[in-house]
């Protein structure tokens, strides 16, 4: 079952790479040109995946800080009412 799940992720990544960086849009005549085209597309896709993960982590941290800020504001508000 674990292998099946990892295969699905690989196929999903392959489809995303085809759509986002043109992995399937090569028109080359030699093996070297094909190799360069595929390598460049995969490097571009890897950069997009990393940037997307960093953006998600940044957004998650920002939401967590907002939540902490709201809790602190509520605590300060309740403390000021108790004084």
N, C-alpha and C positions, 0 to 999 in steps of 0.2 A: 504494500500500500504506500509506503514511504517513497519508493522509486516512482510510482505512478504520479504522486503529487509533485515530485521534483521535475518530472518530464513535462507536466502541465505548465510549470513556471518557465521552463526553458522555451516551450512553444509559444507561450504568451510574450516572452521577451523578444523572440524572433519576429513575431507579428508586429510588435511595437516598433522594433528597429526598422522593419520594412516600411512602416507608415511614417515614422518620424525622421529618419535619416536616409531614406532611399536605399536600403540594403539590397533591394531587388531591382534597382534601376541602373544596372551597369551594362554598358555596351562596349565590350573590349574584345580585342582579337588575340591577345597573348596571355599566357599564364601570369606573367609578371604584372601586367596591367590589371588583371582581375584581382591578384593578391593585394596590390596597392589600393584598389577601390574598396575591397571588402575590409581591409585593415583600417582605412580612414573612416569608413562608415561605423565600424565597431568602436573605434576610439571616440568618435563623436557621440555615439549612443551611450557609452560608458560615462562620458562627461555629463550628459543629460541626466542619467540615472543618479549620479553622485549629487549634482546640483539639486535635483528634486528631493532627494533624501535630506540634504542639508536644509532646504527650505521647509520641509515638514517638521524637522527637529526644531528649527528656529520658531516656527509658528506654535508648536507644542510648548516650548519654553515660554513664549510670550503669553500664551493663554494661562499657563501655570502661574506666572508672575502676576497677571491680572487678578487671578483668583486669590492669591496671597495678599495682594494690595486691597482687594475688597474686604477680606477677612480682617485685616489690620484696621481699615477704616471703620468697620462695624465695631471692633473692639474699642477703639478710641472714642467713638460716638457713645457707646454704652458706658464707658468709664466717665466721660464728661457729664452724663446724666446722673450718675451715682454721686458725684461730688457735691 
